[in-house]
Amino acid sequence: MGKGADAGAGLRRSSNTLAKKYTWDEINKHRTPDDAWMVYRNKVYDVSNYTDHPGGLVIFTHAGDDMTDAFAAFHPMAAYKTMEKFCIGELDLAKSSPHLQKSESQAKFEKAYRDLRVQFKKAGLFNASPVYYIWKCLSTLALCGVSWALVLNSDDFNVHLVGALFLALFWQQCGWLAHDFLHHQVFENRRLGDLAGVMIGNIWQGFDVSWWKNKHNSHHSVPNLYESSPAAQDGDPDIDTMPLLAWSYRMAKTADSKLAKWFVAHQAFCYFPILGLARLSWLEGSFSFVFPNPFAWETKNLQMAKKLVANLWLERIGLLIHYAWVGALCAQTGSLTRAITFFLVATCTSGLMLAVVFGLGHNGMSLYEANKRPDFWKLQVSTTRNITGNPFVHWFCGGLQYQVEHHLWPSLPRHSLPKANEIVRSFCKEHGVSYHEASMWQGTCEILSCLSHVTEEFLEGPMM
């Protein structure tokens, strides 16, 4: 059992720490939040019960594994100074089982992709353009302004519904903008990025930023991974879509009710209606994350995550302001029925537009066991789909058309992704790594085909 909870969630480094050596066989046994060891540049760290981690519970996604590349992707240079107190020794490669050791070619490959980060920094690709992001904020707000103008200057409810569509677009684009700020693409000062995230996420869009980060950071760290055990924190929450959608036969077999089995049997037809309801689900999840909800069922990990909210009252106030201005806009439509219709049209359309892009990023791509994941680069690339298209598609997708590059370097500003895309495609070709991109239509067809294939396996299997 790890001792990370001792003396402030981590063994204090002693004078003989580095004299201790641990094999991969030993490290792999420590895979849960209560007992979490991990490796960074051949040093072993015990972060058991480190629930005060500033980034949240995402730290446990690499328990029992190598966190070198994930750490580099998510942390500023200043974070390196905090690591020493958790160090308990060094990795003993020589005595590790042969199948757990890296080959010489794998070591060279990892060095090559790590060198790309250095290359990008030297080229200034991590430097955000203030003009670009000022334009993105103003142009996004303009969509909300159009919605208000259409509602306030007409008594025709059909015109109001057009305003609802502009409001839906506003919320969708807020999603991408908050995403940029909360990944610290814009400000080096992370506090400023978080505050901008509260403004855009909580006030403008209605999604709580701490709720979003709790899910999204884990997804980024371990995309399309099944968790290794119920006690672990090493699975991707974004593929935890049962009982509504199953992305593999393994997931489909967990359907244990008539309703769940019905959804799996008809999931390709249910896909878009489910996406249309996505924003309602996200609104409820956000609200329950920062406000007490006696009716909500919560896991132990969710309860821990809620205790880590740094700006609780600010985020609560932000959500209340959001519902106040949205309620005021809906009230201008003239009746309760119209107000509810206006809200539902905007909400369901926005949810559909957000979820379609989210889904294209990873759905229908490779799935892995958490304890059998490939290296960081191959994991991110093989589980991710880029989207090709015209300038409208690029605007509509808000940077997530370059999902592969974004997953490799989450803090890379949106305007630098096209350049990174050229380099990554060339790198993957050079090293024989499969790199997938498709149009929105092709990608959607691939997703529906995946769902249909899982349904076929399910219906032909013994579970029915």
C-alpha positions in Angstrom: 0.0 0.0 0.0 1.3 3.4 -0.9 2.0 6.0 1.8 1.2 9.1 -0.1 -1.3 10.3 2.5 1.4 10.4 5.1 3.0 13.8 5.8 0.9 15.8 3.4 -0.1 13.2 0.7 3.3 12.0 -0.3 6.4 10.6 1.2 8.8 13.4 2.1 12.1 12.9 0.3 14.8 11.6 2.6 18.5 11.5 2.1 18.4 7.9 1.0 15.3 8.2 -1.3 17.2 7.7 -4.5 18.9 4.6 -3.1 15.6 2.8 -3.4 14.7 1.2 -6.7 11.4 -0.2 -7.9 10.6 -2.3 -10.9 7.7 -1.8 -13.3 6.2 -5.0 -11.9 6.0 -3.3 -8.4 4.8 0.1 -9.7 2.0 -1.5 -11.8 0.4 -2.8 -8.6 -0.3 0.8 -7.3 -3.1 1.9 -9.6 -5.8 3.4 -7.4 -6.3 6.9 -5.8 -5.6 5.4 -2.4 -2.5 3.7 -3.6 -1.0 5.6 -6.5 2.6 5.3 -7.7 3.8 6.7 -11.0 7.0 7.4 -13.0 8.4 10.6 -14.3 11.7 10.5 -16.2 12.7 7.2 -14.5 12.0 8.5 -11.0 9.1 6.9 -8.9 6.6 9.1 -7.1 4.0 8.2 -4.5 0.9 10.4 -4.8 -1.5 8.2 -2.9 -4.5 10.2 -1.6 -3.2 13.4 -3.1 -6.7 14.9 -3.3 -5.4 18.4 -3.0 -3.8 18.2 -6.4 -4.5 21.6 -8.1 -5.6 20.0 -11.3 -8.0 17.7 -9.5 -8.4 13.9 -9.6 -6.9 13.7 -13.1 -3.5 12.9 -11.4 -4.7 9.4 -10.7 -5.3 8.6 -14.3 -1.6 7.6 -14.5 -1.4 5.6 -11.3 0.8 2.6 -11.8 2.1 4.0 -15.1 4.5 6.5 -16.8 3.2 10.1 -16.4 6.2 11.8 -18.1 4.4 13.0 -21.2 1.0 13.7 -19.5 2.8 15.9 -16.9 4.6 17.9 -19.7 1.3 18.3 -21.5 -0.7 19.7 -18.6 1.7 21.6 -16.3 3.7 24.8 -16.4 7.4 24.8 -15.6 6.7 26.0 -12.1 5.0 22.7 -11.2 8.2 20.7 -11.5 9.3 22.3 -8.2 6.5 20.7 -6.3 7.4 17.1 -7.3 10.4 16.3 -5.1 8.4 15.8 -1.9 6.6 12.9 -3.5 9.7 11.1 -4.8 10.3 7.7 -3.3 13.1 6.3 -5.5 14.2 5.4 -9.0 12.9 3.0 -11.7 14.8 -0.2 -11.9 14.6 -1.0 -15.6 17.2 -3.9 -15.5 15.1 -6.0 -13.0 11.7 -5.2 -14.6 10.0 -8.0 -16.5 11.2 -7.9 -20.2 7.7 -7.3 -21.5 7.5 -4.1 -19.4 10.8 -2.6 -20.7 11.0 -0.2 -23.7 12.8 -1.2 -26.8 15.6 1.0 -28.2 13.3 2.0 -31.1 10.5 3.0 -28.7 12.9 5.1 -26.7 14.1 6.9 -29.8 10.5 7.5 -30.9 9.6 9.0 -27.5 12.6 11.3 -27.6 11.7 12.4 -31.1 8.1 13.4 -30.2 9.3 15.1 -27.0 11.7 17.1 -29.1 8.8 18.5 -31.0 7.6 20.4 -28.0 11.0 22.1 -27.7 10.8 22.9 -31.5 7.3 24.4 -31.0 8.4 26.6 -28.1 11.4 27.9 -30.1 9.1 28.7 -33.0 6.8 30.7 -30.7 3.8 28.4 -31.4 2.8 28.5 -27.7 2.5 32.3 -27.7 -1.1 33.4 -27.9 -2.2 36.3 -30.1 -4.1 38.9 -28.1 -5.7 40.3 -31.2 -7.0 36.9 -32.2 -8.6 36.2 -28.9 -10.1 39.7 -28.6 -11.7 39.1 -32.0 -13.0 35.7 -30.9 -14.6 37.1 -27.7 -16.2 40.0 -29.6 -17.5 38.0 -32.5 -18.9 35.4 -30.2 -20.7 38.0 -28.1 -22.1 39.4 -31.3 -24.1 36.2 -31.8 -25.8 36.8 -28.5 -26.4 40.4 -29.5 -28.2 39.2 -32.7 -30.4 36.9 -30.7 -31.4 39.7 -28.3 -32.0 42.1 -31.2 -34.3 39.6 -33.1 -36.4 39.0 -30.0 -36.7 42.6 -28.8 -37.5 44.1 -32.2 -40.1 41.7 -33.4 -43.4 40.3 -32.2 -43.3 37.4 -34.7 -42.4 34.2 -32.9 -40.9 32.8 -36.0 -38.3 35.6 -35.8 -37.8 34.8 -32.1 -37.0 31.2 -33.1 -34.3 32.5 -35.5 -33.0 34.3 -32.4 -33.0 31.0 -30.6 -30.8 29.5 -33.3 -28.4 32.4 -32.9 -28.4 31.9 -29.1 -27.6 28.2 -29.8 -24.6 29.2 -31.9 -23.5 31.6 -29.2 -23.5 28.9 -26.6 -21.7 26.5 -28.9 -19.0 29.0 -29.7 -18.7 29.9 -26.0 -17.9 26.2 -25.5 -14.9 26.4 -27.7 -13.8 29.8 -26.3 -14.0 28.6 -22.7 -12.2 25.5 -23.7 -9.3 27.7 -25.0 -9.0 29.8 -21.9 -9.3 26.8 -19.4 -6.6 24.9 -21.3 -4.4 28.0 -20.6 -3.9 28.7 -24.2 -4.4 32.4 -23.8 -2.8 33.6 -20.5 0.4 32.3 -18.9 -1.2 33.4 -15.6 -3.5 30.4 -14.9 -5.6 32.4 -12.5 -6.6 34.8 -15.3 -7.4 31.9 -17.5 -9.7 30.4 -14.9 -11.4 33.7 -14.2 -12.0 34.2 -18.0 -13.4 30.6 -18.0 -15.9 31.5 -15.3 -17.1 34.5 -17.3 -17.4 32.6 -20.6 -18.4 29.2 -19.1 -20.6 29.9 -16.1 -22.0 33.4 -17.1 -22.3 33.2 -20.8 -22.7 29.5 -21.5 -24.2 28.1 -18.3 -21.6 25.3 -17.8 -19.7 25.2 -14.5 -16.0 25.3 -15.2 -15.0 23.1 -12.3 -17.5 20.4 -13.3 -16.2 20.7 -16.9 -12.5 20.5 -15.9 -13.1 17.5 -13.6 -14.4 15.5 -16.6 -12.4 17.0 -19.4 -8.9 16.8 -17.9 -9.4 13.1 -17.2 -10.6 12.6 -20.8 -7.5 14.4 -22.1 -5.2 12.3 -20.1 -6.7 8.9 -21.0 -8.9 9.2 -24.1 -10.9 6.1 -24.9 -9.5 4.0 -22.1 -11.6 1.5 -20.1 -10.8 1.8 -16.4 -8.7 -1.0 -15.1 -10.9 -1.5 -12.0 -13.9 0.2 -10.3 -11.5 1.5 -7.6 -9.2 3.1 -10.2 -9.4 6.5 -11.7 -7.7 5.6 -15.0 -10.7 5.4 -17.4 -12.1 8.0 -19.8 -15.3 9.5 -18.4 -16.4 10.5 -21.9 -16.9 6.9 -23.1 -18.9 6.1 -20.0 -22.2 6.5 -21.9 -24.0 3.4 -20.8 -26.9 2.7 -20.6 -27.6 4.9 -23.6 -24.7 4.2 -26.0 -22.2 1.4 -26.2 -18.9 1.9 -28.1 -17.9 -1.7 -27.9 -19.4 -5.2 -27.3 -17.7 -5.1 -23.9 -19.7 -2.1 -23.0 -22.9 -3.4 -24.5 -22.7 -6.6 -22.3 -23.1 -4.4 -19.2 -26.7 -3.6 -20.3 -28.7 -5.1 -17.3 -32.2 -3.7 -17.8 -34.8 -3.9 -20.6 -34.4 -0.2 -21.2 -30.6 -0.4 -21.5 -30.9 -3.3 -23.9 -33.4 -1.4 -26.0 -31.1 1.5 -26.3 -28.2 -0.7 -27.3 -30.3 -2.4 -29.9 -31.4 0.9 -31.4 -28.4 3.1 -30.6 -27.6 4.2 -34.2 -31.1 5.6 -34.5 -31.0 7.1 -31.0 -27.7 8.8 -31.5 -28.8 12.3 -32.7 -31.9 12.5 -30.4 -29.6 11.8 -27.5 -27.1 14.5 -28.6 -30.0 16.9 -28.8 -30.6 16.4 -25.1 -27.0 16.7 -24.2 -27.0 20.3 -23.1 -29.9 19.7 -20.7 -27.8 17.0 -19.1 -24.8 19.2 -18.9 -26.8 22.0 -17.3 -28.0 19.7 -14.6 -24.6 18.3 -14.0 -23.1 21.7 -13.7 -25.7 23.0 -11.3 -25.5 19.9 -9.1 -21.7 20.2 -9.0 -21.7 23.6 -7.2 -25.1 23.6 -5.5 -26.4 21.0 -3.0 -28.6 18.4 -4.7 -30.0 15.8 -2.2 -31.5 13.8 -5.1 -28.2 13.4 -7.0 -26.3 10.1 -6.8 -22.6 10.7 -6.4 -19.6 8.5 -6.6 -16.7 8.8 -4.1 -14.6 10.3 -6.8 -17.2 12.9 -7.6 -17.6 13.8 -4.0 -13.8 14.4 -3.7 -13.8 16.5 -6.9 -16.5 18.8 -5.6 -14.4 19.5 -2.5 -11.6 20.8 -4.8 -13.6 23.7 -6.3 -11.4 26.7 -5.7 -13.9 29.4 -6.7 -17.1 27.9 -5.3 -19.1 31.1 -4.6 -17.8 32.8 -7.8 -18.9 29.9 -9.9 -22.3 29.7 -8.1 -22.9 33.5 -8.7 -21.8 33.0 -12.3 -24.5 30.3 -12.9 -27.1 32.4 -11.2 -26.3 35.4 -13.5 -26.5 33.1 -16.5 -30.0 31.9 -15.6 -31.0 35.5 -14.8 -30.1 36.9 -18.3 -31.4 33.8 -20.1 -34.7 34.0 -18.2 -35.0 37.7 -19.1 -34.4 37.0 -22.8 -36.9 34.1 -22.8 -39.5 36.3 -21.0 -39.4 38.8 -24.0 -41.1 36.2 -26.2 -44.5 37.1 -24.8 -45.8 34.0 -23.1 -44.8 31.1 -20.9 -45.3 28.6 -23.7 -43.2 30.7 -26.1 -40.5 31.2 -23.5 -40.2 27.5 -22.8 -40.2 26.7 -26.5 -37.6 29.3 -27.2 -35.3 27.9 -24.4 -35.7 24.3 -25.5 -35.0 25.1 -29.2 -31.9 27.0 -28.2 -30.7 24.5 -25.7 -31.3 21.3 -27.8 -29.8 22.9 -30.9 -26.8 24.0 -29.0 -26.4 20.6 -27.4 -26.6 18.9 -30.8 -24.0 21.3 -32.3 -21.6 20.8 -29.4 -22.0 17.1 -29.1 -21.7 16.4 -32.9 -18.2 18.0 -32.8 -17.3 16.3 -29.6 -18.3 12.9 -31.0 -16.3 13.3 -34.1 -13.2 13.7 -32.1 -13.1 10.3 -30.6 -16.2 8.2 -31.1 -15.7 5.1 -33.2 -11.9 5.3 -32.8 -9.6 2.8 -31.0 -10.4 1.7 -27.4 -7.8 0.4 -25.0 -7.5 -1.2 -21.6 -6.1 1.3 -19.1 -3.3 -1.1 -18.1 -2.4 -1.9 -21.7 -2.3 1.6 -23.1 0.3 2.6 -25.8 2.7 5.5 -25.3 1.3 9.0 -24.9 1.7 9.9 -28.6 0.2 6.7 -30.1 -2.6 6.8 -27.5 -3.6 10.4 -28.4 -3.3 9.9 -32.2 -4.9 6.5 -32.5 -8.0 7.4 -30.4 -8.6 10.8 -32.2 -10.1 11.9 -35.5 -9.4 15.2 -37.1 -12.1 16.9 -39.2 -11.5 18.3 -42.7 -13.6 20.9 -44.4 -14.1 24.5 -45.6 -13.6 27.7 -43.5 -17.2 27.4 -42.1 -16.4 23.9 -40.8 -13.3 25.2 -39.2 -15.2 28.0 -37.5 -18.0 25.7 -36.5 -15.6 23.2 -34.9 -13.8 25.9 -32.9 -10.3 24.4 -33.2 -11.4 20.8 -32.5 -11.1 20.0 -36.2 -7.4 19.7 -35.1 -8.3 17.4 -32.2 -5.1 15.3 -32.7 -2.8 18.2 -32.3 -4.8 19.7 -29.5 -4.6 16.4 -27.5 -0.9 16.3 -28.0 -0.4 19.9 -26.8 -3.5 21.1 -24.9 -2.1 24.5 -24.2 -1.2 25.3 -27.8 -3.3 28.3 -28.9 -6.0 27.6 -31.5 -4.4 29.8 -34.1 -1.2 27.7 -33.9 -3.0 24.4 -34.6 -2.8 24.5 -38.5 1.0 24.8 -38.4 1.2 22.0 -35.8 -1.1 19.9 -38.0 1.4 20.0 -40.9 4.3 18.9 -38.6 2.3 16.1 -36.9 1.1 14.6 -40.1 4.6 14.5 -41.5 5.9 13.1 -38.2 3.3 10.3 -38.1 4.1 9.4 -41.7 7.8 9.3 -41.0 7.3 7.0 -37.9 4.6 4.8 -39.3 1.8 6.0 -36.9 -1.7 5.8 -38.3 -3.2 9.4 -38.5 -6.9 9.7 -39.2 -8.9 12.6 -40.6 -12.3 12.7 -42.2 -15.0 15.2 -43.3 -17.9 15.9 -40.9 -20.1 13.6 -43.1 -17.5 10.8 -43.3 -16.8 11.0 -39.6 -20.5 10.9 -38.7 -20.9 7.8 -40.9 -18.0 6.1 -39.2 -19.6 6.7 -35.8 -23.0 5.4 -36.9 -21.3 2.4 -38.5 -19.5 1.7 -35.2 -22.7 1.9 -33.2 -24.5 -0.4 -35.7 -21.6 -2.9 -35.6 -21.8 -3.0 -31.8 -25.6 -3.5 -32.0 -25.1 -6.5 -34.4 -22.6 -8.1 -32.0 -24.9 -7.5 -29.1 -28.0 -8.9 -30.8 -26.1 -12.0 -32.0 -24.4 -12.5 -28.6 -25.7 -14.5 -25.6 -26.9 -11.5 -23.7 -30.2 -11.2 -25.5 
